[in-house]
Amino acid sequence: MINQVILVGNLGADPEVRESKNGMKIANFRMATTHRAKRGDEWKDQTEWHNVVSFGKTAEFIANYMGKGSKAYVQGRIQTRQWEDRDGNTRYTVEIVAETFKSLSSPAERKTNGAAQENTFDMDEVPF
């Protein structure tokens, strides 16, 4: 069975970054993808929003170099996470776990925190 997703789109806001109890970075961000279809004589865009989560070095790169509007390629898997809200109600979140991430923005378009970085990260390189 296959659970694989590939997205090419733009970050909808700056990523939210936190650390796990063992110190691993976790980045969450929303990503917009657009499908263009012809309806009658007009072209219409349909934008979909995706919740994406990344871990480790991938999350660090995203936190340091990606921001609202940045173009990106994400390959990963769909995951449904169950959680409780403040009122004790069970909620579900569908998200994409980024296993490979590539910035499609030029270095000049990326936000920077110093030295140049490679723009591709693969979760196979991140120890868990």
Buried (B, 14 or more C-beta within 10 A) or exposed (E): EEEEBEBBBBBBEBBEBEEEEEEBBBBBBBBBBEEEEEEEEEEEEEEEEBBBBBBBBBBBBBBBBBBEEBBBBBBBEEEEEEEEEEEEEEEEEEBBBBBBBBBEBEEEEBEEEEEEBEBEBBBEEBEE
